[in-house]
Amino acid sequence: MQRPQLTKALVCSVYLPSPISYLCIKLTMNDSEQNPSEQSQTFQSMTEKLHSETALMHWVDLQTFFAKGMVLYVDESLDLIKTAVLFADDMADELAPQIESELITQPSNDQAREWYDKTIELWTVVVAPYILVQEQKI
């Protein structure tokens, strides 16, 4: 499996088919400019924002983004929203061990084919330039 490269997720617009139409994530403050209570409030508000923008989507609707290398699979053992917040806040130090242990990966062609064949729905959240996906927990 390929390891995704970590990049800043600052200002970007991504078009996705419904139920997500346009999503723009803007981070206006650097963590070092905030005191601890502001960091906590920012984490809380980012968590709430990303949670409200999470949706179930059919894999078929995500294939174009997969082909462009924009889809990252988040293992079931991780919390999708907390992982998205780490990407949004550019917390590369915290993400690196998860990527190295392949808990966050780009889906393989075999995985993509399996999802397509099963017409699977995945939990999806956009943290530009990535679309984080996770299988539904049963």
C-alpha positions in Angstrom: 0.0 0.0 0.0 1.1 3.5 -0.7 1.8 6.0 2.1 0.1 9.3 1.6 2.2 12.4 1.8 1.3 14.9 4.5 0.5 18.4 3.3 -1.1 21.4 4.9 -4.9 21.4 4.6 -5.6 25.1 4.5 -7.8 26.7 2.0 -9.4 24.6 -0.8 -12.8 23.8 -2.4 -13.6 20.4 -3.5 -16.7 19.4 -5.5 -18.3 16.2 -4.5 -21.6 14.7 -5.7 -24.5 15.0 -3.2 -24.9 14.7 -0.2 -21.8 16.8 0.0 -21.8 19.7 -2.5 -19.1 22.2 -1.6 -16.8 22.1 1.3 -14.2 24.7 2.2 -12.1 24.2 5.3 -10.2 27.3 6.4 -7.8 27.4 9.2 -7.1 30.9 10.3 -4.8 30.5 13.2 -1.6 28.7 13.8 -1.6 26.5 16.9 1.4 28.4 18.3 -0.6 31.6 18.2 -3.3 30.3 20.5 -3.3 29.8 24.2 -4.3 26.3 25.6 -8.0 27.2 26.1 -8.3 28.6 22.6 -6.6 25.4 21.2 -9.2 23.3 23.1 -12.1 25.5 21.7 -10.6 25.3 18.2 -10.3 21.5 18.5 -13.9 21.3 19.8 -15.3 23.5 17.0 -13.3 21.7 14.3 -14.5 18.4 15.6 -18.1 19.6 15.6 -17.7 21.1 12.1 -16.2 17.9 10.6 -18.7 15.7 12.4 -21.5 17.7 10.8 -19.9 17.4 7.4 -19.5 13.6 7.6 -21.7 11.6 5.2 -22.3 8.1 3.9 -21.3 7.9 0.2 -21.3 5.1 -2.3 -17.9 4.0 -3.4 -19.1 4.6 -7.0 -19.3 8.3 -6.3 -15.8 8.4 -5.0 -14.0 6.6 -7.8 -12.9 9.7 -9.6 -11.2 11.0 -6.5 -9.6 7.6 -5.9 -8.1 7.7 -9.4 -6.6 11.2 -8.6 -5.0 9.8 -5.4 -7.2 12.0 -3.1 -8.9 9.2 -1.1 -7.4 7.9 2.1 -8.7 4.9 4.0 -8.8 5.2 7.8 -8.8 1.9 9.6 -11.8 1.0 11.8 -9.6 1.1 14.9 -9.2 4.9 14.5 -11.9 7.5 15.0 -12.6 9.1 11.6 -13.4 12.5 13.0 -10.3 12.7 15.3 -8.2 11.6 12.4 -9.7 14.3 10.2 -9.0 16.9 12.8 -5.4 15.8 12.9 -5.2 16.3 9.1 -7.0 19.7 9.3 -4.6 20.9 12.0 -1.6 19.5 10.1 -0.5 17.3 13.1 2.1 15.4 11.0 3.9 14.1 14.2 0.7 12.4 15.4 -0.3 11.1 12.0 3.1 9.7 11.0 2.9 6.6 13.3 -0.6 5.8 12.0 0.6 6.1 8.4 3.7 4.0 9.0 1.6 1.3 10.7 -0.8 1.5 7.7 -3.8 2.5 9.7 -4.1 5.3 7.2 -3.5 4.3 3.6 -4.5 4.9 0.1 -6.9 2.1 -0.9 -5.4 -0.5 -3.1 -6.9 -1.2 -6.5 -8.1 -4.6 -5.1 -9.8 -2.8 -2.2 -11.4 -0.3 -4.6 -12.6 -3.2 -6.9 -14.1 -5.0 -3.8 -16.0 -1.9 -2.7 -17.3 -1.4 -6.2 -18.4 -5.0 -6.5 -20.2 -4.9 -3.1 -21.7 -1.4 -3.9 -20.5 -0.4 -0.5 -21.2 2.9 1.4 -18.4 4.5 3.3 -18.3 7.2 6.0 -16.7 10.1 4.3 -15.3 13.4 5.4 -13.3 16.0 3.3 -10.2 17.6 4.6 -8.8 19.1 1.5 -7.0 17.9 -0.5 -8.0 14.5 0.9 -11.2 12.6 1.3 -11.0 10.4 4.3 -13.1 7.2 4.1 -13.9 4.5 6.6 -16.1 1.4 6.4 -19.2 1.4 8.5 -18.8 -0.2 11.9 -21.3 -2.9 12.5 
